[in-house]
Amino acid sequence: MKYLVTGATGHLGGMIVTELRKLVPKADIRLGVHRIEKATALQAAGYDVVALDYAAVDSMTAAMTGVDVLVYVPSLTYQVQQRIAEFENTLEAMHRANVSTIVAMSFIADQYNNPFQMASYYAYLPARLAGSGLNYAVVKNALYADPLVPYLPELIARHNVIYPIGDQAMSFISREDSAEAMANIAVKPYLRDRGQNYLLTMKQNYNMVELSSIMSQVTGEQIGYAPVTLQEFADIYRSEGDGDELASMYRAAALGLMDEVTNELQHITGHAPQGMKEYLTQHYQK
């Protein structure tokens, strides 16, 4: 079997490659990257690295030739139409290259009434695959725990978590756990050939009082919870380029749409996901 991982130089894509290598020979793994110059270390490690442009079907078809299973990590964009166009190009390239199977990354915010800016893409994805004729699995991630680690110094300085979600909870998962699950799904047909729709989460969700308490314990600093308004949150982070998009996600969380918890990671990997306190303790350095 030949596996193609897209987004292989990104955070999640790179971790999927690491986990996939534990399960199959390196010769069976092909890495699709947008910019070859960012993949020199992967090439030096002996991986088959190919250029792959989501906007160019011919490029994608060439990258997929000879591939059996596509592990699809989408591009980083908050433009719904762009994301859909890129996925339609992917499906066309799969058809041209005779690729029969896809494991597609998705996100917890896929409900029809979810106000997150990208929710309509995540709702479209499983419906589109259901009528595609492909073998497939959709793997929805909860919010990543990983960005909380570099965020901790700011929260220490603020003395508070400020997410505008009131008394609601959110579900999280680490990228490492997600990558392990996606690699296992890719190589095991019984996990990915029946249109499965997984949601990967920790064993519990966390409201912001619980989250801030864990952060206080891990850092040794007092961090409370003082939510700002959605508009204030968007204004604070707009200069970083995604304030409005993040605010739309926390609006969804405030409606109770980001708190679902499952045991699916354990069912896929055989072990429990890493919990929030364990994860932050492992990765936070003063």
Secondary structure by P-SEA (a helix, b strand, c coil): cbbbbcccccaaaaaaaaaaaaccccccbbbbbccccccaaaaaaccbbbbbbcccaaaaaaaacccccccccccccccaaaaaaaaaaaaaaaaaaccccccccccccccccccccaaaaaaaaaaaaaaccccbbbbbbcccccccccaaaaaaaacccccccccbbbbbbbaaaaaaaaaaaaacccccccbbbbbbbccccccaaaaaaaaaaaacbbbbbbbccaaaaaaaccccccaaaaaaaaaaaaaccccccccccccccccccccaaaaaaacccc
